[in-house]
């Protein structure tokens, strides 16, 4: 959902209510295109976030804090120089454009009163934050600088005159009459949908907002303009007037829409119609924006870290696969060791027939039921016994190579399986704490270099925050625990679970360890299948069907000495086949 002009209208009014005549105490720049103003009034302190990122451009109050760079960027230093200590005289929005002008009364280098504008342009990839002097409208700097090579309309460079973004020439829906409302919409292209026609002709509306307005009017979202008559336009106007009245009186409530898991997925500047698969919250625009973007930025941070770790895993897997191919080639070449042993035995048995200077000899193979003959190459410089010993030495060497290469193949295959398990853990990870556990595990295993220690400083201690496994309750009331990564799997299986608890894991497929806490009770089949569904869902086979899941008592699960994290061996297991479908998961309550 874009941060449209109508939503900014709500935000602007709330900021004027809360922050007019507030003092700017501190300014931070936690990200390349993000500014945070710490603003205070008697007894109250606020954090005003301004972001010019193409995907997340916005302005709103926030309660979230972010780490700041050790050295503030130049733009942050400039804002501190001109705005810190100043008072906000007001927030202004031209019409319903996505531009917010923050006016600040401050003083110049000589202590004389002056006025500055911090102009926030919320326009997708053209978003910007620009500091301007008043009343001459001279640009002091912008968080994104560019000249005429990028934009023919204007330059955003220090010393240049500030020119507002190009006008859209759209009608202001808060001030338009019914007749004008109808005229501008009907003036659109007839093959456009009604929502698109509204967005093209009325200022401050995004396509999602227009679609919701059409639905609120009782019309189909994909209604074409060509199919609209007097009734449809009249109904749409009446619906908008009810909302516009609330907007003009500053009582319009914004809405946050969440999915079944309670995760925010969309926000709107007005109450909308939701379906049964969604939940919603109405409230003030700043609170709605804060809740939405807080969760969105957290997801993006998790995905970024997940992708970084996944890149490391893929790189290591490619390296091991190349090494494994060479190792298998060595094993294949060493398979000839039995042939060398046979040559040595046949030469020893027929040593009386060998003479120095012979280049080869044809002997009967007494190991062959048909007693076929084979030709054995000889070194004419060696004696009969020396030729036999030559082949026995080649046999011993090839046999040793075969054993060593075979062991290396086994270790490489185990390492690949371990990395597949890490991939599964990354898929399951829900937040930064989960990813940090995986990152620490990779660092311990040598896949990630530990940060260099600066001279005079000690090694940073590893964070050992106790992160609990996922916990579910079966339909029969049994607690089921799921490890989200190898560290949790080891702790859950080897320390948390009791001997008579039931342990489950997908058969020969990387995945989570699952424990059913039996507490001495017999586990019904329904609970066993629910736990197996958990094991299948939290595994590499979560998109498959009929997944095999092994289960056994915890006392039959062991960890070999020196094994990698998460690796165990088990016995006396049984196997069930389950489908890790989403509807199966919904039948299991999560605490």
N, C-alpha and C positions, 0 to 999 in steps of 0.2 A: 504494500500500500504506500503510494508516494505521499510525501509531506506537502499537501496541496495548500492553496491560498486560503481556503475556508478554515482548515485546521490551524494555519498560522494566525488567522484572525482571532480565533479563540485563545491561542497562546498569547498573542499580543495583549489582549485585554487583561488576562490574568497577570501578566508581568507588570502591567501598569498598576494593577491593584496592589501587588506585593512589593515591587522594587522601585517605584517612583520615589525620588529623593533618598534612595539608599546609597551608601558609600561603597566604592570599589576598594576593597582592602588588599587583595592579592590577585595576580593573574598567572596562570600556568598554561603550558602548552604540552600536554601529555602525549600527543600524537602529532604527526606531520601536518595534518589539516584540521586540528581540533584545538579550541581555546576553552578554558574554564575560568570564569570570573567568580571570585569569592566576594560576595556582596553582603553588607550588613545594614540592619536597621536596629534601633534600640530593642534589645532582648531577642533578636532574631538574626540568623545567619543563613545565607542561601548560596547554592552553587549553580551558576548559570552556564550551561554547556552550549557551545556554538561549534558546529561541525560543518566543514565544506567538502567532505568526501563525496565522490560521485554517487555511491550507492547509499550512503547514510547521512546525507546533508540534512541538518535540522537545527532548531533552537528550542531549548526547553530547560526548565529547572530539573536538577537531578540530585539524588542522594548518594550516588555512586562516586567513589574516589578511585583514581588511577595513579600508578607510579609515574613520577615525572623524571625527565632526563637530568643527569647531574649538572650539565651545562645547558641553560635555557637557550632555545633557538633565537636568532636575531629578531624575528617578528615579535616573539614574546617579550624580548628586552625593549623593543620599541613601544609596545603597548604599556608596559610597566612605566616607562618614562613619561608617557603622555596621559595615561588614564588612572594609574593608581593614586588613590586619595580623592579622586573626583566623585561628584554626585550625579547619579542618573536623573536627568530631568524628564525623561519619558521615552516610550517606545512608540514608533510610528510605522504604519504600513500603508503604502500608497494603494488605495483601492483594495482589491483582493489579490494583488500581486504577491509573489513569493519573495518579497524583500522586506526585511525588518531593519529600521533605522534606530539605533540606540544612541540617543543624545546624552552627552556627558558634559557637565559644567566642571571645568578644571582650570588650572593655571599654567601659563607658559614658563619658560626658563627665567624670566624676569619677575615672576610672581603676579603677572597681570591676569585678570579673569579672561578666560577664553572658552570656546565651545568646540567640542570634537564630536564626530559621528563615527560609530563603529557600525558599518553597514554589512548586514548578513544577507547574502543572496543565495536562496535555497533553490537551485535550478539544475539538479542532476549533475552532469559532467561539467557544466558551466558554473557551478557553485563557487562562491568566494567569500572571503572576509576582508573588508577594506577599511582602513582608517583614514578619515577625511577631516580636514580642517573646515570650520565654519567661520564666516559665511561665504568664503571664496571658493569652497568645494575643491580644494587642492588635495590630491592624494599624497598621504605620507608613506604608505606602503600597503601592500596586499599580501595575504597568505599565499596567494598564487599570482605571480607576475606574468604578464604576457604583453606583446606588442601587436602591431598591425599584421605581422606575419601569421599570427594565430587568429586574430579577430579584425575584420575590416571595420567593425562598428566603433571600437574604442580600444584604448591602451590602458592597462592597469600597471602603471609604473610610478615610482616616486616623482613628484613634481608635476605630473600631468593633471589636467582637469578631470574631475570625476564625472562620467557620463553614465546615467542609469541604463540598465539593460533595455533592449529594444521593446517598444510598446507592442502589446498584443492586439490592441484595438478591439478587444472583446467588451461586451456589456457587463456592467457590475450587477450581479443578480440581486444584491441587497437594495439597490436603488431603482431598478428597472420597473416599468409599469407592465400590466398584463398584456397590453397590446404590443409593446416593444418586446416583451418576453417571447410572445408567439412569433413575431416577425423575424427575430434573429434566428430562432430555431428553424422555422420554415425555410429560411434563406439558405439552409445547408443543402448538401447533396442528397437526393432522394433515396439513393441506395445505401446511405449510411444508416446505422442503427440509431434509435432515438438517443441513446446514451452518448454515442460519438458526436451526434449533432449538437447536443447540449455542451459537451466539452469544447467543441470547436468555436462555439458562439458566446459562451458565458465565462467570465473570468473567475478564477479561484477554484474551479472544479477539476478534479482528476477523473479519469475514466471509471475507476472503481466507485467513487462517490456518485457519479451520474447513474451508474447501474443500480446502485442502492436506492436512489431517488425514484427511478423508474419502477422498481419493485415495490417501494412504499406507496406509490400511486396505484398499485394493483394491476400494473401492466407487465407483460413478459419482458425480461431483460434484453432479448434480441429483437424486439419490435422495430421494424424498419420505419424510417421517417415517411416513406411513401405510403405506408399503411395507417398513418396517424390522421385523424380527423378532428372535428370540433370537440368531441367528447374526450379524446385522449389528451389533447393539449390543455383543455380546461381542468381536467383531473390533475395533470402534472403541475399546473400553476397553483392550484389550491393546496396541493401537498407541499410544494416548495414554500408557499406563503406561511404555512404553519411553522416550518423550520426557520425561515427567514425572520419571523417575528421573535422567536427565541434567540436567534443570533443577534439581532439588533438590541434586544434587551439584555444581552450577555447572560442568558440562562441556558443556552444550548449545551447539552451534555455530549461529550465525546464517548466513543465506545471502543473497548478492547475485546477482540474475539480470540478465544483460545480453543485448542483442540481437546479431545477427550482426556489427554494426559495433563491438561492445564497449562500447556505451553502456548504463549502468545503467537498468533499467526498473522493477524491483521489488525489495523486500527482505522477508525473512521471519525470524521469531525461531527457526526450525528448518529443517533441511535438507528440501527439497521435491523433487518429481519434475519434471524439466524435459524439454522436447521438443528435437527436433533443431535447431530454429531459434534456440535460446538457448544461452548459455554461463553458467556460474555460478562463484561463488567462495564458500567457507565461511570463517568466521573469527569473531573476537570482535565482539560487538554494536557497540561503539563504533567500530571500524574500518569495519564494514559501513555503519553510519549515516553516518559521515563521508564515505565514498566515494560513497554514493548521493546525499546532499544536496549535496555539493560539485558534482557534475555537474548535478544538478537546478537548483540556484541559478544556475549558470553559464548553463544553457539559458534560464532565465527572464530573466536579465539581458540575454542576447543578443536574445531575443524582444521584450523591452521597448524596447531601443534600436532594433531593427529596425522596430517599429511606430511609434516616434516619427519616424524618418526617412521611413517610408512615408507617414505623415500629412502631412509637409511636401511630399513629391512629389505626392500626390493634390491638395493645396491648390493647388500651382503649376500642375498640369495643368488644373484647373478654370478657373483664371484665364486661362491661355493659350487654352483652348477658347472662352471668351467673347470674347477679343480676336480670335481667328481667325474667329469668326462675323461680327464687324463688318468685318474686313478683306475677307472674301469678299463681303460685301454691297457694299462699296465697289468691288470689282472688277466685280461684276455691273452696278452702275450705270454704271461707266465703259465698259462694252461698247458704249454708244451712240456712242462717239467716231467710229466709221466713218460713222454716219448724218450727223453734223455735217459731216464732210469732204465727203460726197456733196452735201449741201445747198450748201456753199460752191462746189464745182466747177460744179454745175448753174446756180447764180446767176451765176457768172462767165461761163459759156458763153452765158447768155441775158440778159446785163446790159442789152442794148438794149431788152428787153421790159419792164424794170422801170421803174416811175414812183414818185416820192415820194408817199406817202399810201396806197399799197397795203398791205392787211393780210395778204394771202396771194397766192400764185401757183401755178398748176398747170402743171408742166413734164414733158416726156418724159424718162424715165431712160434715157440712151443706154447705160448699163452693163447694162441688162436686155435679154436677147435678144428679148423680146416688146415692148420699148419701151413698157412701161406708164407711165402718168403718176403723179406723186406731187404732193401738195399741200405747199408749204413755207410755214410762217408767216413773216410779215415784220413789221418794226417800221416803222410808218408815219412815224415821226419821222426815220428814217435814209434816206440815199440808197441807190441800188442797190449801189454798191461797198462802202458801209459795212455793209449787210446781209450781203454776201458775206464781208467781213472778220470780222464778228461770229461767223459760223459757223466760220470757220477758227480763230479764237481759242478758241471752245468746244471745237473738235476737239483743238487742242494741249493745252489744260488737261485735258480728259478723258483724252487719251492719256498725259500725264505722270502723272495720278492712277492710271491703270490699271497703268503700269509700277511705280510706287512701291508701290501696294497689292499687286501681284503679288509683288514682292520681299519685302514683309512677310509675306505668306501663306507663301512658301517658308521664311522664317526661323522662323516660328511652327510650321510642320509639322516642321521639323528639330528644334526645341526639344522638341516633343512626343515625337518619336522618341527623342531623347536621354534624356528622363525615363523612357520605357519601358525603355530600356537600364539605367537606374539601378534600376528595379524588379526587373529580372532579376538584377542584381548583389546586391540585397538578399536575393533568394530563395536565391542561391548561398552567401552569406556564412555561415561556420561559427562564427566566434568574434568577440570584441570587437575584435581587431586588424583583421579584415576590415571590420567596420563603421566603425572609426575612419578607415580609408582612404577609405571612401565619404563619411563626414562631412566630412573635410578637402577632398575634391573638391567637395562641395556648397558649402562655405564659400568656396572659391576662385571658384566660378561665381556667387556672390552669392545663393544660395538660403537660406543660413543666416548669420545675423549673427555676426560674430566677437565674443567676449566683450570687454566694456569693460575698458580698462586703468585700474587705480587710479592716482591721482596719485602721482608719485614712482617708479613701477614701469615697467619696460620691457615691450614686447610679448613674450608667451610665444612661444618658438620652436616651430615646427611639428615634431611628432614624425615623423621620417623613417625609421622602423624598416623594414628590408628584409623584406618578406613574400614568400615564394616562391610561385610558382603551383603548382597541383596537378600532380602528375607521375604518369604511368601508363606501363606497359610493355605493348606489344602482344604478341599471341601469336607474332609473328615476331621479337620482340626489339627493336623500335624504341621509342625514348623518345617519349612524347607529352605535351606541356605544355598546360595549360589556364589561362587567365587568369580570375580570379574577379571582377574589377571593371575599370573603365576604365583606372585607373592601371596595373594589371598587364597589361592588354591592350596598351597603348601600349609598355610596356617589353618585353614578350614579343615583339611583332611587329617593333618598330623597332630594338631594341637587342640582344635575345638571339638571335633567329633569324638563320640564315645565308641568303644569297641563294637557295640551292638547296634549302632546307627547304620543306616543303609547308605552306601556310597554309589553314585551313578556317574557315568561318563559315556559319551558317544564312542562306539566301537571303531577304533583305528581312524578317528576323525578328530582333529584339534578342537578343543572346546573347554568349557568350564567344568569344574568339579561341583557336583550337587550332593548335598547331604540331607537325608530325612532324619530328623530327631525323633527316635522311636520312644524314648523314655520307658523302655521295657514293654511297650505295647506291640501287638501284632499289626503290621501295616496292611490296610486293605488294598485291593488291586486298584481301585480308583485313585488313591493317593499315589501309588507306585507309577501309574500312567501319567498323572499330572507332573510328578517329579521328572519322569523321563521326557515329557514334553518340554520342561524347562531346560534339561540337559541338551536336547536337540535344538531348541531355539537359541541358546547361548553357545552355539558352536559354528564351525565353518559350514555346516549343512543346514543352516536355518532357512534357506530358500528351497530345500528339497522336500521330498515326501518319503514316507516309509523309512525313516532314519533308524538304524540299529543303535540301541543304547544298552550298554552292559551295566549290571548292578550286582553288588555283593555286599557282605557285611564289611564295615570299616576295618575290622581286625585282620581281614585278608588283603589289605592294601599296604604295600611297603614302598619305601623310597630307597633305591640303590645308593650305595656310597658314591659320592662324587657326581651324582646325576644333576642335570641342569634343573633350574627352578620349574616346578609344576610337573615334573616327570615322575611317575610312579609305576609300579608293576602290581598286578593283582591276580588272584586265583579264585576258584570256586564260583565264578560268575555265571549269571544267566543273562539272556538277551531278550529285549522286547523291541518291537518296531512301532514307532509313533510318527505322527505328522506335527511338525512345529508350526502350526497355523496360528495366525493372530487371534482367531476366535477361540482357539484352545487356551491361549494365554489370558484372555479376558475372563475366563472362568476361575482364575486363580487370584485370590486377594493378595495385594501387596501391602505390607505394613509401612 
